[in-house]
Structures are given as structure tokens and as C-alpha cells.
Amino acid sequence: MNSKTLEHIQQRLEQAKLAGHIYQQDQILVLQEPFTEDGAALNIFVQHDLTADQLGLQFGLNVLDEQIEFLIGVTHSNQDRSSEIGTWNLKGEQKAFNLCYAFYNYPKHFYLLRCPLHANTDQVTEMITSQLFAQAELDFLNTALKTNPMGLQHQWMKDYILELSLEMKVRIQTALN
């Protein structure tokens, strides 16, 4: 991988003001403190109303020789301290993603999702569904329901994760085009 290519990609992301800081480890670039399109802090946490389970999202890129992968780092936290993890437990590519600590929860699981940056909406949705929503530890997502104005229930946490991930992927693609 050409270091000039990685440096150029980082500069393009910084010019697009996608995050407060872009952290680099090896060939991975992680957007720390991401921003919304209007420059406000992006809410990267979703918390279940009843269980207090919380997911924190981070976005990044893995810059390979021939392609760029879109990465989503997901931290699952809850109030159970018995299986708390620390940054020293993260290996390889996971180390590029700092654990998101928030409120009173402690990280229990870390998931690193990946797909080609130029994957379409259906491919990204399938990647998130198969690599994240299928995890047994995340069954609580199925009970995070809200009723829309038309009286239909939807799984709001899953919807938020999908919407935010797709939006960030498009914004990153736009910054690099």
C-alpha cells in the first residue's frame, strides 16, 4: 500500500470535515468524533429503553492495495461488569478502533464489520444484518420497538444503525470522489 495514497485519502476525509479527528493505525483510518453534515456532533450511541444495552458505532476505512473497505466498529455495552473488556484485549485491526465508553455501561463485545466501500445499499444492509444483527448477544435489538405515526411498529435501533451506517458510507464515498 502506498503511504501517499493513505495520506491523500486522509486529507480528503479531513477536508470534508467528517470527524473531529482521523486516527491512523497501519492501513486503517478511523473517524473519531464524527460530525453530521452540518458539523454538529453525530450521535453514535443507541440504547435500549428497557434493558439499558447500548451500542456505540465508529466508522473507518481499511486502505488495501487494490480497494478500500468500509469498516464499522461496534461496541456492545451493558451494566453487567462480569465480562467487561479493555483495550488490551483487542487484537490486530480492532486496536484501531478505541472502545466507546458512555454513561454507566461497560464494553462487553466488539464487532468489526467490513465491506467494499463501493458496495450498494443492499450489500451494506446484508453485511450489517448477517455480521451484526445475527449475533445472539444482540437479540435485544428485536425488542427495541417504537410505533410510527401510522401505528406501525418498527425496530428503531436496527433502523438507526442501518441509516447511520449507510449515511456515513455515502458521505465517505462522496469525500473521496
Secondary structure, DSSP 4 states (H G I P E B T S, - for coil): --HHHHHHHHHHHHHTT-EEEEEEETTEEEEEEEB-TTSSBP--EEE-TTT--EEEEEEEEEE-SS-EEEEEEEEEEES-GGG---GGG--GGGGGSPP---TT-EEEEEEEEEEETT--HHHHHHHHIIIIIT-GGGGGGGG-EEE-TTS-EEEHHHHHHHHHHHHHHHHHHHHH-
